[in-house]
Amino acid sequence: MFIFKDVEQISQHIHKTKASAQRIGFIPTMGALHAGHLSLIKASKQKHCYSICSIYVNPTQFNNASDLDNYPVTIEKDAKMLSEAGCDVLFLPTSDQMYGGKLIATKFDYGNITRVFEGAKRPGHFDGVITIVSKLIDVVMPDEVFFGQKDLQQCMVVKKLLDTSYPNVLFNMQPTQRENSGLAMSSRNVRLSKEEAVVALRLYQALNEVKLLLNQGLSVVNALAEAKLRYLQHPLLKLEYLDVVDSATMETVEFIASEKQYAVIIACWCAEVRLIDNILLTES
Ligand code: AMP
């Protein structure tokens, strides 16, 4: 696996790779890698892409200073995991190279998908995400990008960015990887104590409960209320949202229509850690 820290150097390497007619698959991450990230590398390799993973903890997408300060950094371990997973290139840019000294995100308004849920709860978050994904795509020039369903709204926002500015880049969304317990894998999980990790399972249980109740014919409002009551009334939990949305537009829905794809989404604090998760209603 090649490791590049310098934009010039990786650019030369990419030009050579493209000249040999290989398709480039790109997996942007913030590191502290786990099996969820590796599933994206695997998906890229399965599509026979020359696979480039970036690790960059992007300051402009953090709306909370302590979240940024506490974000885990495990570069050596990450590099080993990527190399073992068959990743071809690891890109480790510096803030200077990405932002030229000015850590400022461009403002984006894609309507509902950038305004609701994560957009509303984490002001500026998607501006930071879109800004850094654009900058990275400009350097890596991928044919395909791979993102995780774990961050469903981010997937929809990146899809919109591609439609708007990079129509030739193919978007791939990969399913959420979970611990055996059902907890969605996340770099932030290392900040949960053993007790908190057990309580955090309630998020996934609540999502599944909503789905079950909807399948049993309950209304959206009642299914949400019931799941909140059964799983999310715990002293360590502070719910930000639990909703049923049209997964393409992130619009909340009150009724389920068979032709659309829906997701149950949640954001909830477990002690000091903010967790997000979702399931698709069609997911088995
Ligand atoms: P992050 O390092 O958290 O910015 O995530 C980098 C990429 O990995 C994003 O596309 C995430 O959606 C994806 N990802 C994070 N956690 C998981 C997971 N548990 N399963 C699948 N993909 C994930």
py3Dmol code that shows the C-alpha trace and the ligand (Angstrom):
import py3Dmol

protein = """\
ATOM      1  CA  MET A   1       0.000   0.000   0.000  1.00  0.00           C
ATOM      2  CA  PHE A   2       1.293   3.448  -0.919  1.00  0.00           C
ATOM      3  CA  ILE A   3       0.999   6.193   1.678  1.00  0.00           C
ATOM      4  CA  PHE A   4       0.890   9.815   0.524  1.00  0.00           C
ATOM      5  CA  LYS A   5       0.733  12.924   2.641  1.00  0.00           C
ATOM      6  CA  ASP A   6       1.391  15.332  -0.142  1.00  0.00           C
ATOM      7  CA  VAL A   7      -1.181  16.439  -2.740  1.00  0.00           C
ATOM      8  CA  GLU A   8       1.463  16.808  -5.490  1.00  0.00           C
ATOM      9  CA  GLN A   9       2.740  13.289  -4.948  1.00  0.00           C
ATOM     10  CA  ILE A  10      -0.635  11.585  -4.812  1.00  0.00           C
ATOM     11  CA  SER A  11      -1.744  13.539  -7.892  1.00  0.00           C
ATOM     12  CA  GLN A  12       1.204  12.198  -9.907  1.00  0.00           C
ATOM     13  CA  HIS A  13       0.423   8.690  -8.714  1.00  0.00           C
ATOM     14  CA  ILE A  14      -3.252   9.062  -9.664  1.00  0.00           C
ATOM     15  CA  HIS A  15      -2.404  10.332 -13.136  1.00  0.00           C
ATOM     16  CA  LYS A  16      -0.251   7.246 -13.708  1.00  0.00           C
ATOM     17  CA  THR A  17      -2.998   4.968 -12.386  1.00  0.00           C
ATOM     18  CA  LYS A  18      -5.618   6.567 -14.605  1.00  0.00           C
ATOM     19  CA  ALA A  19      -3.303   6.277 -17.609  1.00  0.00           C
ATOM     20  CA  SER A  20      -3.305   2.503 -17.092  1.00  0.00           C
ATOM     21  CA  ALA A  21      -7.116   2.594 -17.450  1.00  0.00           C
ATOM     22  CA  GLN A  22      -7.840   1.510 -13.886  1.00  0.00           C
ATOM     23  CA  ARG A  23     -11.015   2.728 -12.275  1.00  0.00           C
ATOM     24  CA  ILE A  24     -10.446   4.550  -9.012  1.00  0.00           C
ATOM     25  CA  GLY A  25     -12.622   3.819  -5.994  1.00  0.00           C
ATOM     26  CA  PHE A  26     -12.446   6.379  -3.195  1.00  0.00           C
ATOM     27  CA  ILE A  27     -13.311   5.893   0.472  1.00  0.00           C
ATOM     28  CA  PRO A  28     -13.018   9.072   2.554  1.00  0.00           C
ATOM     29  CA  THR A  29     -12.797   8.512   6.322  1.00  0.00           C
ATOM     30  CA  MET A  30     -11.775  10.235   9.526  1.00  0.00           C
ATOM     31  CA  GLY A  31      -9.784   7.220  10.731  1.00  0.00           C
ATOM     32  CA  ALA A  32     -10.079   5.191  13.944  1.00  0.00           C
ATOM     33  CA  LEU A  33     -11.059   2.498  11.505  1.00  0.00           C
ATOM     34  CA  HIS A  34     -13.305  -0.462  12.204  1.00  0.00           C
ATOM     35  CA  ALA A  35     -14.985  -3.206  10.190  1.00  0.00           C
ATOM     36  CA  GLY A  36     -17.562  -0.701   8.900  1.00  0.00           C
ATOM     37  CA  HIS A  37     -14.842   1.266   7.126  1.00  0.00           C
ATOM     38  CA  LEU A  38     -13.208  -1.917   5.866  1.00  0.00           C
ATOM     39  CA  SER A  39     -16.516  -3.027   4.321  1.00  0.00           C
ATOM     40  CA  LEU A  40     -16.257   0.050   2.079  1.00  0.00           C
ATOM     41  CA  ILE A  41     -12.732  -0.925   0.980  1.00  0.00           C
ATOM     42  CA  LYS A  42     -14.014  -4.434   0.306  1.00  0.00           C
ATOM     43  CA  ALA A  43     -16.906  -3.086  -1.784  1.00  0.00           C
ATOM     44  CA  SER A  44     -14.492  -0.981  -3.825  1.00  0.00           C
ATOM     45  CA  LYS A  45     -12.214  -3.956  -4.415  1.00  0.00           C
ATOM     46  CA  GLN A  46     -15.145  -6.166  -5.345  1.00  0.00           C
ATOM     47  CA  LYS A  47     -15.890  -3.688  -8.102  1.00  0.00           C
ATOM     48  CA  HIS A  48     -12.245  -4.033  -9.208  1.00  0.00           C
ATOM     49  CA  CYS A  49     -11.455  -0.446  -8.370  1.00  0.00           C
ATOM     50  CA  TYR A  50      -7.970   0.781  -7.513  1.00  0.00           C
ATOM     51  CA  SER A  51      -8.887   1.680  -3.945  1.00  0.00           C
ATOM     52  CA  ILE A  52      -7.834   4.914  -2.290  1.00  0.00           C
ATOM     53  CA  CYS A  53      -8.752   5.618   1.329  1.00  0.00           C
ATOM     54  CA  SER A  54      -8.221   9.007   2.930  1.00  0.00           C
ATOM     55  CA  ILE A  55      -7.942   9.653   6.633  1.00  0.00           C
ATOM     56  CA  TYR A  56      -8.490  13.238   7.610  1.00  0.00           C
ATOM     57  CA  VAL A  57     -10.285  14.491  10.718  1.00  0.00           C
ATOM     58  CA  ASN A  58     -11.976  17.461   9.089  1.00  0.00           C
ATOM     59  CA  PRO A  59     -12.290  20.309  11.629  1.00  0.00           C
ATOM     60  CA  THR A  60     -14.923  22.251   9.682  1.00  0.00           C
ATOM     61  CA  GLN A  61     -17.547  19.502  10.028  1.00  0.00           C
ATOM     62  CA  PHE A  62     -17.368  19.498  13.833  1.00  0.00           C
ATOM     63  CA  ASN A  63     -19.792  21.897  15.436  1.00  0.00           C
ATOM     64  CA  ASN A  64     -18.625  20.875  18.894  1.00  0.00           C
ATOM     65  CA  ALA A  65     -15.026  21.569  19.951  1.00  0.00           C
ATOM     66  CA  SER A  66     -14.859  18.796  22.531  1.00  0.00           C
ATOM     67  CA  ASP A  67     -16.091  16.235  19.975  1.00  0.00           C
ATOM     68  CA  LEU A  68     -13.187  17.241  17.730  1.00  0.00           C
ATOM     69  CA  ASP A  69     -10.682  17.211  20.621  1.00  0.00           C
ATOM     70  CA  ASN A  70     -11.865  13.759  21.715  1.00  0.00           C
ATOM     71  CA  TYR A  71     -12.002  12.254  18.246  1.00  0.00           C
ATOM     72  CA  PRO A  72      -9.834   9.091  18.383  1.00  0.00           C
ATOM     73  CA  VAL A  73      -6.651   9.050  16.270  1.00  0.00           C
ATOM     74  CA  THR A  74      -5.044   5.647  15.573  1.00  0.00           C
ATOM     75  CA  ILE A  75      -3.137   6.143  12.310  1.00  0.00           C
ATOM     76  CA  GLU A  76      -0.606   3.299  12.640  1.00  0.00           C
ATOM     77  CA  LYS A  77      -3.269   0.734  13.463  1.00  0.00           C
ATOM     78  CA  ASP A  78      -5.467   2.136  10.667  1.00  0.00           C
ATOM     79  CA  ALA A  79      -2.650   1.847   8.104  1.00  0.00           C
ATOM     80  CA  LYS A  80      -2.088  -1.786   9.084  1.00  0.00           C
ATOM     81  CA  MET A  81      -5.813  -2.596   8.799  1.00  0.00           C
ATOM     82  CA  LEU A  82      -6.047  -0.925   5.399  1.00  0.00           C
ATOM     83  CA  SER A  83      -2.994  -2.674   4.059  1.00  0.00           C
ATOM     84  CA  GLU A  84      -4.328  -6.045   5.235  1.00  0.00           C
ATOM     85  CA  ALA A  85      -7.689  -5.258   3.613  1.00  0.00           C
ATOM     86  CA  GLY A  86      -5.924  -4.757   0.276  1.00  0.00           C
ATOM     87  CA  CYS A  87      -6.298  -0.981   0.078  1.00  0.00           C
ATOM     88  CA  ASP A  88      -3.983   0.392  -2.628  1.00  0.00           C
ATOM     89  CA  VAL A  89      -3.371   3.924  -1.386  1.00  0.00           C
ATOM     90  CA  LEU A  90      -3.740   5.698   1.945  1.00  0.00           C
ATOM     91  CA  PHE A  91      -3.955   9.470   1.642  1.00  0.00           C
ATOM     92  CA  LEU A  92      -3.179  11.461   4.790  1.00  0.00           C
ATOM     93  CA  PRO A  93      -3.529  15.123   3.889  1.00  0.00           C
ATOM     94  CA  THR A  94      -2.771  17.974   6.283  1.00  0.00           C
ATOM     95  CA  SER A  95      -5.159  20.839   7.052  1.00  0.00           C
ATOM     96  CA  ASP A  96      -2.720  23.189   5.371  1.00  0.00           C
ATOM     97  CA  GLN A  97      -2.984  21.254   2.135  1.00  0.00           C
ATOM     98  CA  MET A  98      -6.742  20.918   2.281  1.00  0.00           C
ATOM     99  CA  TYR A  99      -7.583  24.440   3.410  1.00  0.00           C
ATOM    100  CA  GLY A 100      -4.443  26.473   2.707  1.00  0.00           C
ATOM    101  CA  GLY A 101      -4.365  27.800   6.269  1.00  0.00           C
ATOM    102  CA  LYS A 102      -8.005  29.038   6.254  1.00  0.00           C
ATOM    103  CA  LEU A 103     -10.155  26.488   8.046  1.00  0.00           C
ATOM    104  CA  ILE A 104     -13.407  27.699   6.536  1.00  0.00           C
ATOM    105  CA  ALA A 105     -16.196  25.690   4.914  1.00  0.00           C
ATOM    106  CA  THR A 106     -18.195  26.938   1.954  1.00  0.00           C
ATOM    107  CA  LYS A 107     -21.927  27.340   2.654  1.00  0.00           C
ATOM    108  CA  PHE A 108     -24.248  24.925   0.870  1.00  0.00           C
ATOM    109  CA  ASP A 109     -28.013  24.758   0.819  1.00  0.00           C
ATOM    110  CA  TYR A 110     -29.450  21.681  -0.833  1.00  0.00           C
ATOM    111  CA  GLY A 111     -32.890  22.339   0.636  1.00  0.00           C
ATOM    112  CA  ASN A 112     -34.426  19.830   3.028  1.00  0.00           C
ATOM    113  CA  ILE A 113     -31.554  17.324   3.054  1.00  0.00           C
ATOM    114  CA  THR A 114     -29.042  19.855   4.374  1.00  0.00           C
ATOM    115  CA  ARG A 115     -31.500  21.588   6.713  1.00  0.00           C
ATOM    116  CA  VAL A 116     -33.195  18.870   8.748  1.00  0.00           C
ATOM    117  CA  PHE A 117     -31.988  16.373  11.389  1.00  0.00           C
ATOM    118  CA  GLU A 118     -28.151  16.424  11.337  1.00  0.00           C
ATOM    119  CA  GLY A 119     -28.278  19.724   9.437  1.00  0.00           C
ATOM    120  CA  ALA A 120     -30.438  21.289  12.147  1.00  0.00           C
ATOM    121  CA  LYS A 121     -28.816  19.643  15.170  1.00  0.00           C
ATOM    122  CA  ARG A 122     -25.243  20.217  13.982  1.00  0.00           C
ATOM    123  CA  PRO A 123     -25.225  23.668  12.329  1.00  0.00           C
ATOM    124  CA  GLY A 124     -22.508  23.915   9.678  1.00  0.00           C
ATOM    125  CA  HIS A 125     -21.844  20.165   9.739  1.00  0.00           C
ATOM    126  CA  PHE A 126     -22.870  19.516   6.145  1.00  0.00           C
ATOM    127  CA  ASP A 127     -21.070  22.637   4.914  1.00  0.00           C
ATOM    128  CA  GLY A 128     -17.909  21.044   6.324  1.00  0.00           C
ATOM    129  CA  VAL A 129     -18.708  17.621   4.864  1.00  0.00           C
ATOM    130  CA  ILE A 130     -19.491  18.939   1.381  1.00  0.00           C
ATOM    131  CA  THR A 131     -16.455  21.230   1.405  1.00  0.00           C
ATOM    132  CA  ILE A 132     -14.005  18.472   2.329  1.00  0.00           C
ATOM    133  CA  VAL A 133     -15.555  15.814   0.081  1.00  0.00           C
ATOM    134  CA  SER A 134     -15.290  18.248  -2.867  1.00  0.00           C
ATOM    135  CA  LYS A 135     -11.668  19.056  -2.053  1.00  0.00           C
ATOM    136  CA  LEU A 136     -10.784  15.369  -1.743  1.00  0.00           C
ATOM    137  CA  ILE A 137     -12.605  14.444  -4.963  1.00  0.00           C
ATOM    138  CA  ASP A 138     -10.713  17.209  -6.779  1.00  0.00           C
ATOM    139  CA  VAL A 139      -7.442  15.578  -5.689  1.00  0.00           C
ATOM    140  CA  VAL A 140      -8.344  11.878  -5.987  1.00  0.00           C
ATOM    141  CA  MET A 141     -10.494  12.194  -9.146  1.00  0.00           C
ATOM    142  CA  PRO A 142     -12.365   8.946  -8.421  1.00  0.00           C
ATOM    143  CA  ASP A 143     -14.654   7.063 -10.780  1.00  0.00           C
ATOM    144  CA  GLU A 144     -16.636   5.764  -7.812  1.00  0.00           C
ATOM    145  CA  VAL A 145     -17.044   6.724  -4.164  1.00  0.00           C
ATOM    146  CA  PHE A 146     -18.107   4.466  -1.299  1.00  0.00           C
ATOM    147  CA  PHE A 147     -20.053   5.686   1.723  1.00  0.00           C
ATOM    148  CA  GLY A 148     -21.814   3.928   4.620  1.00  0.00           C
ATOM    149  CA  GLN A 149     -25.566   3.830   5.207  1.00  0.00           C
ATOM    150  CA  LYS A 150     -24.728   4.420   8.887  1.00  0.00           C
ATOM    151  CA  ASP A 151     -24.633   8.120   7.902  1.00  0.00           C
ATOM    152  CA  LEU A 152     -27.745   8.010   5.730  1.00  0.00           C
ATOM    153  CA  GLN A 153     -28.306  11.751   5.529  1.00  0.00           C
ATOM    154  CA  GLN A 154     -24.645  12.289   4.657  1.00  0.00           C
ATOM    155  CA  CYS A 155     -25.112   9.767   1.827  1.00  0.00           C
ATOM    156  CA  MET A 156     -28.020  11.781   0.441  1.00  0.00           C
ATOM    157  CA  VAL A 157     -26.051  15.026   0.744  1.00  0.00           C
ATOM    158  CA  VAL A 158     -22.995  13.565  -1.013  1.00  0.00           C
ATOM    159  CA  LYS A 159     -25.235  12.118  -3.734  1.00  0.00           C
ATOM    160  CA  LYS A 160     -26.617  15.603  -4.306  1.00  0.00           C
ATOM    161  CA  LEU A 161     -23.072  17.016  -4.455  1.00  0.00           C
ATOM    162  CA  LEU A 162     -22.171  14.431  -7.098  1.00  0.00           C
ATOM    163  CA  ASP A 163     -25.335  15.110  -9.113  1.00  0.00           C
ATOM    164  CA  THR A 164     -24.608  18.832  -8.977  1.00  0.00           C
ATOM    165  CA  SER A 165     -20.852  19.001  -9.455  1.00  0.00           C
ATOM    166  CA  TYR A 166     -19.427  15.567 -10.305  1.00  0.00           C
ATOM    167  CA  PRO A 167     -22.012  13.804 -12.503  1.00  0.00           C
ATOM    168  CA  ASN A 168     -19.496  11.222 -13.730  1.00  0.00           C
ATOM    169  CA  VAL A 169     -18.618   9.948 -10.248  1.00  0.00           C
ATOM    170  CA  LEU A 170     -20.641   6.882  -9.268  1.00  0.00           C
ATOM    171  CA  PHE A 171     -22.079   6.786  -5.745  1.00  0.00           C
ATOM    172  CA  ASN A 172     -22.178   3.539  -3.734  1.00  0.00           C
ATOM    173  CA  MET A 173     -23.904   3.173  -0.383  1.00  0.00           C
ATOM    174  CA  GLN A 174     -22.903   0.151   1.712  1.00  0.00           C
ATOM    175  CA  PRO A 175     -24.966  -1.365   4.551  1.00  0.00           C
ATOM    176  CA  THR A 176     -24.229  -0.508   8.168  1.00  0.00           C
ATOM    177  CA  GLN A 177     -21.859  -2.935   9.882  1.00  0.00           C
ATOM    178  CA  ARG A 178     -22.833  -3.812  13.439  1.00  0.00           C
ATOM    179  CA  GLU A 179     -21.270  -5.422  16.479  1.00  0.00           C
ATOM    180  CA  ASN A 180     -22.716  -8.855  17.322  1.00  0.00           C
ATOM    181  CA  SER A 181     -24.831  -7.040  19.884  1.00  0.00           C
ATOM    182  CA  GLY A 182     -26.468  -4.974  17.120  1.00  0.00           C
ATOM    183  CA  LEU A 183     -24.717  -1.718  18.041  1.00  0.00           C
ATOM    184  CA  ALA A 184     -23.764   0.147  14.866  1.00  0.00           C
ATOM    185  CA  MET A 185     -19.982   0.309  14.588  1.00  0.00           C
ATOM    186  CA  SER A 186     -18.680   3.817  15.061  1.00  0.00           C
ATOM    187  CA  SER A 187     -15.312   5.382  15.835  1.00  0.00           C
ATOM    188  CA  ARG A 188     -17.035   7.112  18.743  1.00  0.00           C
ATOM    189  CA  ASN A 189     -18.016   3.791  20.400  1.00  0.00           C
ATOM    190  CA  VAL A 190     -14.577   3.581  22.065  1.00  0.00           C
ATOM    191  CA  ARG A 191     -15.703   6.477  24.242  1.00  0.00           C
ATOM    192  CA  LEU A 192     -18.558   4.401  25.705  1.00  0.00           C
ATOM    193  CA  SER A 193     -17.976   2.576  28.999  1.00  0.00           C
ATOM    194  CA  LYS A 194     -19.054  -1.074  29.167  1.00  0.00           C
ATOM    195  CA  GLU A 195     -22.272  -0.074  30.895  1.00  0.00           C
ATOM    196  CA  GLU A 196     -22.966   2.701  28.385  1.00  0.00           C
ATOM    197  CA  ALA A 197     -22.345   0.328  25.463  1.00  0.00           C
ATOM    198  CA  VAL A 198     -25.088  -1.923  26.824  1.00  0.00           C
ATOM    199  CA  VAL A 199     -27.486   0.994  27.191  1.00  0.00           C
ATOM    200  CA  ALA A 200     -26.579   2.169  23.666  1.00  0.00           C
ATOM    201  CA  LEU A 201     -28.086  -1.062  22.274  1.00  0.00           C
ATOM    202  CA  ARG A 202     -31.458   0.478  22.965  1.00  0.00           C
ATOM    203  CA  LEU A 203     -31.057   2.698  19.908  1.00  0.00           C
ATOM    204  CA  TYR A 204     -31.051  -0.267  17.528  1.00  0.00           C
ATOM    205  CA  GLN A 205     -33.804  -1.924  19.556  1.00  0.00           C
ATOM    206  CA  ALA A 206     -35.932   1.206  19.227  1.00  0.00           C
ATOM    207  CA  LEU A 207     -35.372   1.320  15.447  1.00  0.00           C
ATOM    208  CA  ASN A 208     -36.404  -2.313  15.106  1.00  0.00           C
ATOM    209  CA  GLU A 209     -39.410  -1.780  17.342  1.00  0.00           C
ATOM    210  CA  VAL A 210     -40.675   1.037  15.119  1.00  0.00           C
ATOM    211  CA  LYS A 211     -40.265  -1.185  12.077  1.00  0.00           C
ATOM    212  CA  LEU A 212     -42.028  -4.112  13.749  1.00  0.00           C
ATOM    213  CA  LEU A 213     -44.938  -1.970  14.890  1.00  0.00           C
ATOM    214  CA  LEU A 214     -45.329  -0.397  11.450  1.00  0.00           C
ATOM    215  CA  ASN A 215     -45.380  -3.872   9.931  1.00  0.00           C
ATOM    216  CA  GLN A 216     -48.082  -4.782  12.419  1.00  0.00           C
ATOM    217  CA  GLY A 217     -50.145  -1.897  11.083  1.00  0.00           C
ATOM    218  CA  LEU A 218     -49.624   0.766  13.747  1.00  0.00           C
ATOM    219  CA  SER A 219     -49.545   4.374  12.579  1.00  0.00           C
ATOM    220  CA  VAL A 220     -46.163   6.129  12.356  1.00  0.00           C
ATOM    221  CA  VAL A 221     -47.028   8.411  15.288  1.00  0.00           C
ATOM    222  CA  ASN A 222     -48.027   5.513  17.532  1.00  0.00           C
ATOM    223  CA  ALA A 223     -45.097   3.313  16.521  1.00  0.00           C
ATOM    224  CA  LEU A 224     -42.638   6.105  17.359  1.00  0.00           C
ATOM    225  CA  ALA A 225     -44.335   6.868  20.684  1.00  0.00           C
ATOM    226  CA  GLU A 226     -44.370   3.203  21.686  1.00  0.00           C
ATOM    227  CA  ALA A 227     -40.694   2.625  20.788  1.00  0.00           C
ATOM    228  CA  LYS A 228     -39.645   5.741  22.718  1.00  0.00           C
ATOM    229  CA  LEU A 229     -41.557   4.559  25.732  1.00  0.00           C
ATOM    230  CA  ARG A 230     -40.179   1.017  25.623  1.00  0.00           C
ATOM    231  CA  TYR A 231     -36.511   1.680  24.889  1.00  0.00           C
ATOM    232  CA  LEU A 232     -35.489   5.291  25.172  1.00  0.00           C
ATOM    233  CA  GLN A 233     -36.620   6.203  28.690  1.00  0.00           C
ATOM    234  CA  HIS A 234     -33.274   5.610  30.385  1.00  0.00           C
ATOM    235  CA  PRO A 235     -31.335   8.036  32.593  1.00  0.00           C
ATOM    236  CA  LEU A 236     -28.201   7.715  30.423  1.00  0.00           C
ATOM    237  CA  LEU A 237     -30.060   8.462  27.181  1.00  0.00           C
ATOM    238  CA  LYS A 238     -31.054  11.835  25.794  1.00  0.00           C
ATOM    239  CA  LEU A 239     -33.003  11.520  22.561  1.00  0.00           C
ATOM    240  CA  GLU A 240     -32.554  14.141  19.852  1.00  0.00           C
ATOM    241  CA  TYR A 241     -34.793  12.544  17.265  1.00  0.00           C
ATOM    242  CA  LEU A 242     -36.484   9.290  16.311  1.00  0.00           C
ATOM    243  CA  ASP A 243     -38.406   9.564  13.068  1.00  0.00           C
ATOM    244  CA  VAL A 244     -39.602   7.805   9.959  1.00  0.00           C
ATOM    245  CA  VAL A 245     -38.393   9.509   6.772  1.00  0.00           C
ATOM    246  CA  ASP A 246     -38.450   9.100   3.036  1.00  0.00           C
ATOM    247  CA  SER A 247     -34.862   7.899   2.726  1.00  0.00           C
ATOM    248  CA  ALA A 248     -34.217   9.794  -0.514  1.00  0.00           C
ATOM    249  CA  THR A 249     -35.421  13.200   0.667  1.00  0.00           C
ATOM    250  CA  MET A 250     -35.144  12.913   4.473  1.00  0.00           C
ATOM    251  CA  GLU A 251     -38.697  14.260   4.741  1.00  0.00           C
ATOM    252  CA  THR A 252     -40.635  12.989   7.736  1.00  0.00           C
ATOM    253  CA  VAL A 253     -43.670  10.937   6.842  1.00  0.00           C
ATOM    254  CA  GLU A 254     -46.867  10.106   8.641  1.00  0.00           C
ATOM    255  CA  PHE A 255     -48.065   7.452   6.227  1.00  0.00           C
ATOM    256  CA  ILE A 256     -46.224   4.672   4.458  1.00  0.00           C
ATOM    257  CA  ALA A 257     -46.752   4.295   0.707  1.00  0.00           C
ATOM    258  CA  SER A 258     -45.568   1.063  -0.869  1.00  0.00           C
ATOM    259  CA  GLU A 259     -43.645   2.566  -3.792  1.00  0.00           C
ATOM    260  CA  LYS A 260     -41.180   4.578  -1.679  1.00  0.00           C
ATOM    261  CA  GLN A 261     -38.167   3.629   0.400  1.00  0.00           C
ATOM    262  CA  TYR A 262     -38.331   4.643   4.064  1.00  0.00           C
ATOM    263  CA  ALA A 263     -35.888   4.696   6.935  1.00  0.00           C
ATOM    264  CA  VAL A 264     -36.247   4.900  10.682  1.00  0.00           C
ATOM    265  CA  ILE A 265     -33.562   7.269  11.927  1.00  0.00           C
ATOM    266  CA  ILE A 266     -32.275   8.104  15.384  1.00  0.00           C
ATOM    267  CA  ALA A 267     -29.819  10.470  17.059  1.00  0.00           C
ATOM    268  CA  CYS A 268     -29.413  10.028  20.783  1.00  0.00           C
ATOM    269  CA  TRP A 269     -26.851  10.927  23.398  1.00  0.00           C
ATOM    270  CA  CYS A 270     -25.643   8.024  25.495  1.00  0.00           C
ATOM    271  CA  ALA A 271     -23.948   9.711  28.450  1.00  0.00           C
ATOM    272  CA  GLU A 272     -21.353  12.008  26.779  1.00  0.00           C
ATOM    273  CA  VAL A 273     -21.430  10.382  23.341  1.00  0.00           C
ATOM    274  CA  ARG A 274     -23.773  11.370  20.543  1.00  0.00           C
ATOM    275  CA  LEU A 275     -24.780   8.343  18.471  1.00  0.00           C
ATOM    276  CA  ILE A 276     -26.721   8.085  15.226  1.00  0.00           C
ATOM    277  CA  ASP A 277     -28.207   5.033  13.556  1.00  0.00           C
ATOM    278  CA  ASN A 278     -30.913   4.075  11.063  1.00  0.00           C
ATOM    279  CA  ILE A 279     -32.556   1.115   9.390  1.00  0.00           C
ATOM    280  CA  LEU A 280     -34.409   0.893   6.116  1.00  0.00           C
ATOM    281  CA  LEU A 281     -37.943  -0.426   6.342  1.00  0.00           C
ATOM    282  CA  THR A 282     -37.128  -2.803   3.493  1.00  0.00           C
ATOM    283  CA  GLU A 283     -33.955  -4.110   5.238  1.00  0.00           C
ATOM    284  CA  SER A 284     -34.186  -7.728   6.415  1.00  0.00           C
TER     285      SER A 284
END
"""
ligand_1 = """\
23
AMP
P -16.142 8.369 9.317
O -14.734 7.901 9.479
O -16.987 8.197 10.520
O -16.242 9.722 8.672
O -16.793 7.368 8.261
C -16.210 7.162 7.002
C -17.154 6.340 6.164
O -17.396 5.091 6.811
C -18.521 7.013 5.982
O -18.974 6.783 4.653
C -19.376 6.288 6.993
O -20.753 6.272 6.677
C -18.785 4.886 6.912
N -19.111 4.127 8.120
C -18.956 4.517 9.407
N -19.434 3.578 10.255
C -19.919 2.579 9.474
C -20.563 1.336 9.738
N -20.800 0.928 10.969
N -20.918 0.567 8.687
C -20.683 0.974 7.400
N -20.086 2.139 7.086
C -19.714 2.931 8.099
"""
view = py3Dmol.view(width=600, height=400)
view.addModel(protein, "pdb")
view.setStyle({"model": 0}, {"cartoon": {"style": "trace"}})
view.addModel(ligand_1, "xyz")
view.setStyle({"model": 1}, {"stick": {}})
view.zoomTo()
view.show()
